[in-house]
């Protein structure tokens, strides 16, 4: 799947001098084992890795924090070299090594198409400081949701996932969670993807801003009033198994994008359009194509005028974003 790197990167370029002798020994050893296991000699960029004179804070794609005069890894950012192609990491990512980074706040493993890694490593459960997790476009293997995720988690991006089963209720209870992208590989009813009902408490999470659950096999009852968080701006549920009616109202005062393409919706309640504020219809993006013919036939005037009713073909390698209809 082709994506641009998430624009909100959780760290900036370091300009601090780090002393090699202040490195945490256990973390340095863990980094070396990760590099060896993923064949760092063949990486396109392995600057300073294994340099005995350099702190691991100066190794390519590592960021640090210093606590009590000791350097600790705060960010592991394994991604495509220069954000364009993979960095040629191969082998199997040693997920057990993640337990050696107690101060880790950012973990990103992306675009490494020859690297074996589970869609959602269970080790992230115990990372008390983790607030940014991004894993996608690797040679992912199947996994389930772990028993828990850190209360600190804010940005949660797992795309092209092979996560099996449903979304646990605890995800919607995470107090700081704001952005969620869990893309499956469901292409026209075939391929891996999350199953079960979309948890209502995830729609209503107090801090949620973006919820994208595209290309899965999930269902949802949208036939009655759908109450979502007043902070929710983006709701993408395209390429799922949502059927029946789109209900009487969606209580979403901040909504800017609604994408329900390629489901099996059959009817739109006449009052649906009036439930959304005028600002949404005038400035927002609405995509409703690819549902049953009766769904469009029952659509209200605003939806017919402002929504995009085209049905984009499902493609696991590229997701066409919902955009505002240009008349």
Secondary structure, 3 states (H helix, E strand, C coil): CCCCCCCCCCCCCCCCCCCHHHECHHHHHHHHHHHHHCCHHHCCCCCCCCCCCCCHHHCCCEEEEEECCEEEEEEEEECCECCCECCCCCEECCHHHHHHCCCCCEEEEECCCCEEEECCCHHHHHCCCCCEEEEECCEEECECCCCCCCCCCCEEEECCCCECCCCCCHHHHCCCCCEEEECCCCECCECCCCEEECCHHHHCCCCCCEEECCCCEEECCCCCCEECCCCCCEEECCCCCCEEEECCCEECCCCCEEECCCCEEEEECCCHHHHCCHHHHHHCEEECCCCCHHHHHCCCHHHHHHCECCCCCCCCCCCCCCCCCCC
